[in-house]
Amino acid sequence: MSKSPKKYLVTGGAGYVGSVVAQHLLEAGHAVTVLDDLSTGFREGVPAGADFIEGRIQDAAKWLDASYDGVLHFAAYSQVGESVADPEKYWVNNVGGSTALLAAMRDAGVRTLVFSSTAATYGEPVSSPITESDPTAPTSPYGATKLAVDHMITGEAAAHGLAAVSLRYFNVAGAYGDCGERHSPESHLIPLVLQVALGQRESISVYGDDYPTPDGTCVRDYIHVADLAEAHLLALDAATAGEHLICNLGNGNGFSVREVIETVREVTGHPVPETAAPRRGGDPAVLVASAATARERLGWQPSRADLAGIVSDAWTFARREEPTAP
């Protein structure tokens, strides 16, 4: 990782992943400015030591100047179901906002970008584990908007020499210090199961138990948010002028829904009742990443792949006093 202190703009840095990455940048000695409109993030999520601007990425040109060494871009709406019901909201924010951000970077002469992309760009996988060369066929407007931004970045790198890395996450989980998951509404499995353990919901729904997997439930690749953050810092160093590098981020192995539920029971010591539910449309049986490109090009090696450790960190965060929404 880069040893010389630099200055970075972190868009969406009041959200889950953005706040953890901002904290890692600060710990590495860099100067950090967080830009977030707090529509889904939390002001208290911005790490101490970071400058904060409450604003929209569409207006990034107001604040972005040549003093910045790069941008890490997390500002996007990310609820798959909502994107299906309200696609225009996602196109306007995720694509329109990113278009404005790229223009602001070009005008300011800021030539390094790390983009928070997603495994949703692949849609239904054609093979497992998924590699970056697999077809991209998103099944939701959310995935489609992220893929559109990836295409935009590829063009920006070729035409204007941008040094860019897109990191396609699989299932991010766990917590880092004061930073953890607190989406509203919550849709991710681990925090939902922890809500059952906390007595905040009666049971956890298991959507389908007849998949072609060892226990019949869907298998997903979980990556600790701190491992994810470390990949972003490595990506800043690996970014090369004129190149758009795309890397999957995952552990390369998967855990089933039932394995997650049982791990929560073991970690928390609480019963977690299950409720059988029908399969959800578009839920693949297995989603597991090949992170070979990230290992080779970034030198990235996840060190927190143990599911019990991921759940334990998330449990510690979940038991904190619930923050108030902005």
Number of C-alpha atoms within 10 A of each C-alpha: 14 13 8 8 13 17 17 24 25 26 28 30 33 30 28 25 23 27 29 27 28 33 25 19 23 20 11 16 14 19 19 23 23 24 26 26 19 19 15 20 23 21 18 16 21 27 22 11 13 20 13 19 13 12 18 18 27 19 14 21 17 10 14 21 16 13 12 20 18 23 25 27 22 25 28 23 19 17 18 18 13 15 20 14 11 13 17 12 16 25 21 14 18 24 21 16 21 28 17 16 22 24 16 21 22 18 14 16 17 21 24 24 27 24 24 20 26 21 25 24 23 22 19 18 21 11 12 14 18 21 18 18 8 13 15 18 15 19 16 20 25 28 24 24 28 28 22 17 21 25 12 15 25 22 16 20 21 14 10 12 18 26 25 30 28 25 23 22 21 22 22 22 25 28 24 23 11 15 24 24 21 19 14 10 7 13 12 14 17 24 23 18 28 24 20 20 23 17 12 11 14 15 18 20 16 19 17 17 17 14 16 12 13 10 14 15 22 25 24 22 23 29 27 26 25 23 21 23 21 18 23 24 21 17 28 22 13 18 22 19 15 18 18 24 23 21 27 25 31 31 23 22 18 21 17 19 23 17 15 20 23 15 20 26 18 14 14 16 10 14 16 22 15 15 11 12 12 11 16 10 7 10 14 15 18 24 26 26 27 20 23 19 17 21 16 11 15 20 14 21 17 18 11 18 18 13 19 17 15 22 26 19 18 23 24 16 21 19 11 9 7 9 10 8 13 10
